[in-house]
Amino acid sequence: MNTGAHRKETQRGFWRLVWERFSGDKIGMASLAVVLCFLVVVVLASCSVIAKEWNKEVGVPHAPPDFWGLTNPEPPAIGDNAVNPFQADAIDPVEWDSSVIDPLEETLQRLRESLTITETGEARRNSLPLGGDRWGRDVLLKTVKGSQTSILVGLTAALLATLLGALTGAFAGYFGGVADNALNWVYNVLNAIPYLLLILAVAAVLQQRGVLTIVLIFGLTGWTGVFRLVRAEYIRHRSREYAMAARAFGAPPWRIMFLHILPNVSHILLVELSLLTVGFIKSEVILSFLGFGVAVDEVSWGSMLNEAQSELIMGRWWELAAATAAMALLVTAFSLLTDALRDALDPKTQVKHGDAV
């Protein structure tokens, strides 16, 4: 039988076995469904199908949550003395001299209209499904848009860190010598600095806020764990029979590294990718909460928590609860998915249950 065809058949059998083992894990499948739902939301939000008007002031400031949408009365008219604090005779019982010109009349009029009428001329809503923030923006739409930012940052930075870690680990583990020593020195230097302090220092040096900046910060500082694991695997696999046979047939090093050894360590990269995604999502929330994250005109779960911290002491809990619940649901699902993937990809577990590839 042809060696290349046999290798492809073996790989297909391995991944089919992994899927069979993974599909038998109910918790893993439920976690996968939750993660896929979040990814669909991210794609729809990125295409402006949903949450494209997240920054529109559609409700009154601090509109309370109305989960079922049953009570959304129209805001009171401007002349309603009982509830309009800007109406002169509602707050000042003294008779007003109409001959006196109030220099603030126009400003107060615009303020009255901004509190009751949106930019499109529609009446602001007194309540929203998950409440409103201090400007009257819908917290539900902000949470959806924030999930787009946080998940994109986590996935993109995890892909970048995994790629850097895989390349450097493969190079160091396969060639060894000076290359291995130099990359290990870089690894030790970065690993000696507390991770949170490292990303805060890099963010302070860059002095530029935005999604791209956060992705670069996480990707360029978070590859060390992948490097350590991939390096160890390449050291172990470079002396295996199939790698030695490929060298004997004159295969170049890059072909042995990426076409022969890499498929045998791909399961490690998959697990590390999911772990880094969870870690980077939480790091982005911390970074944005501290004011080093997304720009002012963007929103993420971290920026929502930053805005909501001052509102909580006044009893306005809905923005904090929405961002926290969304983040907790995604992080929990991703963590359970990672555990299920690790169990499905573990060769020792396969042998223990009598499975063979």
ChimeraX attribute file (.defattr): number of C-alpha atoms within 10 A of each C-alpha:
attribute: neighborCount
match mode: 1-to-1
recipient: residues
	/A:1	5
	/A:2	6
	/A:3	8
	/A:4	9
	/A:5	10
	/A:6	11
	/A:7	12
	/A:8	11
	/A:9	12
	/A:10	13
	/A:11	15
	/A:12	13
	/A:13	14
	/A:14	16
	/A:15	15
	/A:16	13
	/A:17	18
	/A:18	19
	/A:19	14
	/A:20	12
	/A:21	17
	/A:22	20
	/A:23	15
	/A:24	12
	/A:25	16
	/A:26	11
	/A:27	16
	/A:28	23
	/A:29	17
	/A:30	15
	/A:31	23
	/A:32	18
	/A:33	14
	/A:34	18
	/A:35	19
	/A:36	12
	/A:37	13
	/A:38	19
	/A:39	16
	/A:40	13
	/A:41	19
	/A:42	22
	/A:43	15
	/A:44	17
	/A:45	20
	/A:46	16
	/A:47	11
	/A:48	12
	/A:49	10
	/A:50	16
	/A:51	21
	/A:52	16
	/A:53	14
	/A:54	19
	/A:55	18
	/A:56	15
	/A:57	22
	/A:58	26
	/A:59	28
	/A:60	27
	/A:61	20
	/A:62	22
	/A:63	26
	/A:64	19
	/A:65	22
	/A:66	15
	/A:67	12
	/A:68	9
	/A:69	11
	/A:70	10
	/A:71	13
	/A:72	14
	/A:73	11
	/A:74	13
	/A:75	17
	/A:76	15
	/A:77	13
	/A:78	16
	/A:79	13
	/A:80	12
	/A:81	15
	/A:82	10
	/A:83	13
	/A:84	15
	/A:85	13
	/A:86	16
	/A:87	17
	/A:88	14
	/A:89	13
	/A:90	14
	/A:91	12
	/A:92	9
	/A:93	8
	/A:94	8
	/A:95	8
	/A:96	10
	/A:97	7
	/A:98	7
	/A:99	6
	/A:100	7
	/A:101	8
	/A:102	9
	/A:103	8
	/A:104	8
	/A:105	10
	/A:106	10
	/A:107	9
	/A:108	14
	/A:109	13
	/A:110	11
	/A:111	13
	/A:112	17
	/A:113	16
	/A:114	16
	/A:115	18
	/A:116	22
	/A:117	20
	/A:118	18
	/A:119	12
	/A:120	8
	/A:121	10
	/A:122	11
	/A:123	21
	/A:124	25
	/A:125	22
	/A:126	24
	/A:127	27
	/A:128	26
	/A:129	18
	/A:130	23
	/A:131	26
	/A:132	29
	/A:133	24
	/A:134	16
	/A:135	16
	/A:136	24
	/A:137	23
	/A:138	28
	/A:139	27
	/A:140	21
	/A:141	21
	/A:142	27
	/A:143	25
	/A:144	25
	/A:145	27
	/A:146	27
	/A:147	25
	/A:148	25
	/A:149	23
	/A:150	26
	/A:151	23
	/A:152	20
	/A:153	26
	/A:154	26
	/A:155	19
	/A:156	19
	/A:157	28
	/A:158	27
	/A:159	21
	/A:160	19
	/A:161	29
	/A:162	26
	/A:163	18
	/A:164	20
	/A:165	25
	/A:166	25
	/A:167	18
	/A:168	23
	/A:169	27
	/A:170	27
	/A:171	21
	/A:172	25
	/A:173	26
	/A:174	25
	/A:175	15
	/A:176	16
	/A:177	10
	/A:178	10
	/A:179	15
	/A:180	18
	/A:181	12
	/A:182	12
	/A:183	19
	/A:184	19
	/A:185	12
	/A:186	12
	/A:187	17
	/A:188	11
	/A:189	10
	/A:190	16
	/A:191	15
	/A:192	10
	/A:193	11
	/A:194	9
	/A:195	15
	/A:196	11
	/A:197	10
	/A:198	17
	/A:199	21
	/A:200	16
	/A:201	13
	/A:202	17
	/A:203	20
	/A:204	12
	/A:205	9
	/A:206	11
	/A:207	10
	/A:208	15
	/A:209	17
	/A:210	15
	/A:211	19
	/A:212	13
	/A:213	19
	/A:214	27
	/A:215	22
	/A:216	18
	/A:217	20
	/A:218	28
	/A:219	25
	/A:220	17
	/A:221	19
	/A:222	25
	/A:223	26
	/A:224	25
	/A:225	18
	/A:226	23
	/A:227	27
	/A:228	19
	/A:229	19
	/A:230	27
	/A:231	24
	/A:232	15
	/A:233	20
	/A:234	24
	/A:235	17
	/A:236	13
	/A:237	21
	/A:238	19
	/A:239	12
	/A:240	12
	/A:241	10
	/A:242	14
	/A:243	18
	/A:244	15
	/A:245	13
	/A:246	15
	/A:247	15
	/A:248	9
	/A:249	9
	/A:250	10
	/A:251	13
	/A:252	10
	/A:253	15
	/A:254	12
	/A:255	13
	/A:256	20
	/A:257	21
	/A:258	13
	/A:259	11
	/A:260	17
	/A:261	21
	/A:262	20
	/A:263	13
	/A:264	14
	/A:265	16
	/A:266	14
	/A:267	17
	/A:268	19
	/A:269	20
	/A:270	15
	/A:271	17
	/A:272	21
	/A:273	23
	/A:274	22
	/A:275	18
	/A:276	24
	/A:277	25
	/A:278	22
	/A:279	17
	/A:280	25
	/A:281	27
	/A:282	18
	/A:283	22
	/A:284	27
	/A:285	24
	/A:286	19
	/A:287	20
	/A:288	24
	/A:289	20
	/A:290	14
	/A:291	15
	/A:292	22
	/A:293	26
	/A:294	25
	/A:295	15
	/A:296	10
	/A:297	7
	/A:298	15
	/A:299	23
	/A:300	28
	/A:301	32
	/A:302	29
	/A:303	25
	/A:304	23
	/A:305	22
	/A:306	18
	/A:307	16
	/A:308	20
	/A:309	15
	/A:310	12
	/A:311	18
	/A:312	14
	/A:313	9
	/A:314	8
	/A:315	8
	/A:316	21
	/A:317	17
	/A:318	22
	/A:319	29
	/A:320	20
	/A:321	15
	/A:322	21
	/A:323	25
	/A:324	16
	/A:325	13
	/A:326	16
	/A:327	23
	/A:328	13
	/A:329	14
	/A:330	20
	/A:331	20
	/A:332	15
	/A:333	22
	/A:334	21
	/A:335	18
	/A:336	18
	/A:337	26
	/A:338	22
	/A:339	17
	/A:340	23
	/A:341	22
	/A:342	19
	/A:343	18
	/A:344	23
	/A:345	23
	/A:346	13
	/A:347	16
	/A:348	11
	/A:349	13
	/A:350	17
	/A:351	11
	/A:352	9
	/A:353	9
	/A:354	8
	/A:355	12
	/A:356	11
	/A:357	14
